[in-house]
Each structure stands twice: as structure tokens, then as C-alpha cells.
Amino acid sequence: MYKLIRSFLFKVDPEKAHHFVFTALKTLLAIPGMKWLWKKLYVIEDKRLEREVFGITFRNPVGLAAGLDKNAELFNELDYCGFGFIEVGTVTPRPQDGNEKPRLFRLPEDNGLINRMGFNNGGVEVMVERLKQRKSGLIIGGNIGKNKVTPNEEAVSDYIYCFNALFDSVDYFVVNVSSPNTPNLRELQDKEPLLALLNTLHGENKKRTSPKPILLKIAPDLSDSQLLDIIDIIKESGIQGVIATNTTISREGLTTDQNRIQEIGAGGLSGKPVKNRSTEVIRFLSEKSGKAFPIIGVGGIFTAADAIEKLEAGADLVQVYTGFIYEGPAMIKNINKEILRKYKK
């Protein structure tokens, strides 16, 4: 059924299709009985799927990555798709429009997407208001960034603002310095500015009676020496873990016509083309750190085998995004069923 729906959606501009799906899902699940039906169709409830990671109990290890529900508009409805947790954002202190359209492109030949959205969002205050409506028991992560107009030397203040504003509304935080779509943002991944940022956030966190886990989302394009720096930074800063990985700026190995790739231009590539590299990064971090911190694995997960590959490489949890767009909500159930089968006690 979803493949039929997808064939229609893929004829529409990707960003318009995104907004259409959000509206349709909200409308559909407002019909009496539909939430019960979707839960029966897509949600597996089994204690054996639970995972305790950085002090939080997740009902299953498959989450939704940031980027789909940027403005925290659909998290309650997405919960009926079977996710163990949902990450909202990336959110910035002030609203911003993001980059010029078109800025989202499908690569169906490669099962991929290219986006250069540019942290388009309504601002953190709007997100806080929406999160007041979240369902009981739904685990929410808050992915935070800086506004485009904020220079890198003042970026810490943007992250601190979002952290404090969202603190009572989310269960964990993700520091996004790895998006390729905000000018110069990835420079914050360099060791000195990144350690300064994370030390400041960790210090702010320790002032709280019950601190929240802070994770760092990294790019797949980092070298081995930069990944070793990341391991040192996690240990030195005291934050709780890593999300590996964000989108890539690489275009290597694509089957999509090169003229089309050049026509699309800049942006972060996600989906199948990043699968192997993200797994390599997970394995490297896990082995070189001696599993010193939790890792959430994301990048190119379309099947249960893809998810299990990430878990066996060293991930404690996984997240999906592009695969969810291509495969639909049944994918989440299939992953969890296979995890139960493979790791049954």
C-alpha cells in the first residue's frame, strides 16, 4: 500500500509532498479509531525490545532522526508509526526561513536525498509550546543549532539559549555542528571550538538538579584523526555520547546521472549512499574508544539487516530518516521484529 502512495508522492515536489503528508497524517489520525488501527498495524510492544541508554529507558531501539519533524508539529502522530523515540529539530533560538527553494531533492536511483534546507524552523519558543502537548511516555530528543546570522565566535550563546529553553521539554539533547547547509557551521567540529562549546553546555547542564544527556552529532566526512579527536572531546567534555552520522557532502559512487547531480548542486546527501560510511564511523568510534560512550547509529537504514549491521558495529540505538520516506512505517515494525528474532532471550 505504501509503495502505491509513494509513487504518487514522488511525482510531487519533495518539500510540498512533505507538508502534504504531515497534514494528511494529522487528519487521518484525528478520525475516531484510526490511532488504535495504526497502533495495531505498526507498533510492537515487547519488553525484550527495551534498551536503557544514558539513563533513559527506550521502549525499542529504533528512533526517528532529526530533520523530519523540524518544528515539533507531528511527534504525537509519528509515535503511532512504532518508533522508540523521536528527535525534533534542528531548532535555533530565532525563527529563520532557511535556504532558497528548491532545497530538497530525491535520488530514487540511489535511494537517497540531497537537502540544503539550512535549519528552516519557527524558533525554539514555538517548539517549546508545541511540546507541551506530547503524549505521556514518548521519548523526545531536542536537536539544537545556531542561527545562520550568528557568527561562529558567538555560536555558544545560541546553543545555550536553546538548551535552557528546551530543558524541561525534552529527554536528551543533540548538538548539531555537522550540517553542511549552514555556512561555516562544520568549522565548529574542529577540536578547540567544539571542546569549548561542549564544556560550556556540560557546565550549564551540571547546574541542573537532574541533568539531561547531551549527545554530539558528527559528519561522516571526518578523517580518522578527526574521529580520534572526537573520542578525546567526548571524554574531556563529559557529554554522554555521539550520533553517527549526519549527511555527507561526498557524491562518490552515485548512479544518478552526473548532470543531474551537478544541476542539484550543494547539499547534504542521505540514504543508501551514506550507509557504509556511517557504519565505518560507528565501528571506528566503538573500537577505538573501547565502547567508552553510547552511539546512536544513523545513515542508510532501509531494512532490518541495515539496522542490525549498525548495532553489531557498536551502535546502542539506531535512527532512520530517508529510509522511512522511501519504505514507510512498516519498516520500523520489520526492524523491531527482526531484532526480537535475532536477539531473543
Residue pairs with C-beta under 8 A, 6 or more apart in sequence:
2 327
2 328
2 329
2 330
3 328
5 328
6 326
6 328
9 17
9 20
9 21
10 17
10 106
10 108
12 20
13 102
14 102
14 104
14 105
14 106
14 113
15 101
15 102
15 103
15 104
18 104
22 73
22 74
25 74
25 77
25 78
26 74
26 77
28 34
29 35
29 38
29 77
29 80
35 80
38 80
38 81
38 329
39 80
41 329
41 330
41 333
42 80
42 81
42 82
42 329
42 330
42 332
42 333
43 80
43 81
43 82
43 333
44 60
44 82
44 333
44 336
44 337
44 340
45 59
46 60
46 336
46 340
48 340
48 343
48 344
48 345
49 59
49 60
49 61
49 84
49 336
49 339
49 340
50 57
50 58
50 59
50 60
51 57
51 58
51 60
51 61
51 84
51 316
51 317
52 58
53 241
53 294
53 316
53 317
54 172
54 213
54 215
54 240
54 241
54 294
55 213
56 139
56 171
56 172
56 213
58 84
58 85
58 139
58 317
59 84
59 137
59 139
60 82
60 83
60 84
60 336
60 339
61 84
61 311
61 316
61 317
61 318
61 339
62 82
62 83
62 84
62 307
62 317
62 318
62 319
62 320
62 332
62 335
62 336
63 83
63 84
63 85
63 86
63 87
63 139
63 141
63 296
63 317
63 318
63 319
63 320
64 78
64 81
64 83
64 85
64 86
64 87
64 319
64 320
64 321
64 324
65 87
65 298
65 319
65 320
65 321
66 87
66 88
66 89
66 90
66 141
66 143
66 174
66 176
66 217
67 90
67 115
67 117
67 321
68 78
68 321
68 324
68 325
69 75
69 78
69 86
69 88
70 88
70 89
70 90
70 91
70 117
70 120
70 121
71 88
71 91
71 121
71 122
71 126
71 127
71 130
72 88
72 89
72 91
72 127
72 130
72 131
72 140
73 130
75 86
75 88
75 131
75 134
75 138
75 140
76 133
76 134
76 135
76 138
78 86
79 86
79 135
79 138
81 324
81 329
81 332
82 329
82 332
82 333
82 336
83 332
84 139
84 317
85 138
85 139
85 140
85 141
85 171
85 317
86 138
86 139
86 140
86 141
87 140
87 141
87 142
87 143
87 174
87 319
88 127
88 131
88 140
88 141
88 142
88 143
88 170
89 121
89 127
89 142
89 143
89 144
89 145
89 174
89 176
90 119
90 121
90 143
90 144
90 145
90 176
90 179
91 119
91 121
91 123
91 124
91 127
91 142
91 143
91 144
91 145
91 162
91 166
92 119
92 121
92 123
92 124
92 144
92 145
92 146
92 147
92 158
92 162
93 123
93 124
93 146
93 147
93 158
93 161
93 162
93 165
94 123
94 147
95 121
95 122
95 123
95 126
96 118
96 119
96 120
96 121
96 123
96 147
96 148
96 149
97 120
98 117
98 118
98 119
98 120
98 121
99 116
99 117
99 118
99 120
99 181
103 115
103 116
103 117
103 118
103 267
104 113
104 114
104 115
104 117
105 113
105 114
105 115
105 264
105 267
106 112
106 113
107 113
107 114
107 254
107 256
107 269
107 271
107 273
109 254
109 255
109 256
110 254
110 255
110 256
110 271
110 272
110 273
111 271
111 272
111 273
111 302
111 322
111 323
111 326
112 254
112 256
112 269
112 270
112 271
112 272
112 273
112 274
112 322
113 269
113 270
113 271
113 322
113 325
114 264
114 267
114 268
114 269
114 270
115 181
115 247
115 267
115 268
115 270
116 180
116 181
116 265
116 266
116 267
116 268
117 181
118 148
118 181
118 182
119 145
119 147
119 148
119 179
119 181
119 182
121 127
124 144
124 161
124 162
124 165
124 166
125 165
127 142
127 166
127 169
128 165
128 166
128 169
131 140
131 166
131 169
131 170
132 169
134 140
134 169
139 171
140 169
140 170
140 171
141 170
141 171
141 172
141 173
141 174
141 215
142 162
142 166
142 169
142 170
142 172
142 173
142 174
143 173
143 174
143 176
143 217
144 159
144 162
144 163
144 166
144 173
144 174
144 175
144 176
145 158
145 159
145 162
145 176
145 177
145 179
145 182
145 185
146 155
146 158
146 159
146 182
146 185
147 158
148 182
148 183
150 157
150 158
152 184
152 185
152 187
152 188
152 193
155 188
155 193
155 197
156 196
156 197
156 200
159 175
159 197
159 200
159 201
160 200
160 201
160 204
163 173
163 201
163 204
163 205
164 204
166 173
167 208
167 212
170 212
171 212
171 213
172 212
172 213
172 214
172 215
172 240
173 201
173 212
173 213
173 214
173 215
174 214
174 215
174 216
174 217
174 243
175 197
175 198
175 201
175 214
175 215
175 216
175 217
175 239
176 217
176 246
177 185
177 186
177 188
177 189
177 194
177 197
177 216
177 217
178 185
178 186
178 189
178 217
178 218
178 219
178 245
178 246
179 185
179 186
179 246
179 247
179 268
180 186
180 219
180 246
180 247
180 249
180 266
180 267
180 268
181 266
181 267
181 268
186 219
187 193
188 194
188 197
189 218
189 219
189 222
189 226
191 229
191 232
191 233
194 216
194 233
195 233
195 236
195 237
198 214
198 216
198 233
198 237
198 239
199 236
199 237
201 214
201 239
202 214
202 237
202 238
202 239
205 211
205 212
205 214
213 239
213 240
213 241
214 239
214 240
215 239
215 240
215 241
215 242
215 243
215 296
216 230
216 233
216 234
216 239
216 241
216 242
216 243
217 242
217 243
217 244
217 245
217 246
218 227
218 230
218 242
218 243
218 244
218 245
218 246
218 281
219 245
219 246
219 247
219 248
219 249
220 244
220 245
220 246
220 247
220 248
220 250
220 274
220 277
220 278
220 281
220 299
221 248
221 249
221 250
222 230
222 281
224 284
227 281
227 284
227 285
227 288
228 288
230 242
230 285
231 285
231 288
231 289
231 292
234 241
234 242
234 289
234 292
234 293
235 289
235 292
235 293
240 293
240 294
241 293
241 294
241 295
241 296
241 316
242 285
242 293
242 294
242 295
242 296
243 295
243 296
243 298
243 319
244 278
244 281
244 282
244 285
244 295
244 296
244 297
244 298
244 299
244 315
245 274
245 277
245 278
245 281
245 298
245 299
246 268
247 267
247 268
247 269
247 270
247 274
248 268
248 269
248 270
248 273
248 274
248 277
249 266
249 268
249 269
250 269
250 273
250 277
251 261
251 269
253 273
254 261
254 273
270 299
270 300
270 321
270 322
271 300
271 302
271 322
271 323
271 326
272 300
272 302
272 322
273 300
274 299
274 300
275 299
275 300
275 301
275 306
276 300
277 299
278 297
278 298
278 299
278 300
278 310
279 297
279 299
279 309
279 310
279 313
282 295
282 297
282 310
282 313
282 314
282 315
283 313
283 314
285 295
285 314
286 295
286 313
286 314
286 315
287 314
291 314
294 316
294 317
295 314
295 315
295 316
296 315
296 316
296 317
296 318
296 319
297 310
297 311
297 313
297 314
297 315
297 317
297 318
297 319
298 310
298 318
298 319
298 320
298 321
299 310
300 306
300 322
300 323
301 307
301 310
301 318
301 319
301 320
301 323
301 335
302 323
302 326
302 327
302 331
303 323
303 331
303 334
303 335
304 334
304 335
304 337
304 338
304 339
305 338
306 323
307 318
307 320
307 335
307 338
307 339
308 338
308 339
308 342
310 318
311 318
311 339
318 335
320 331
320 332
323 331
324 331
324 332
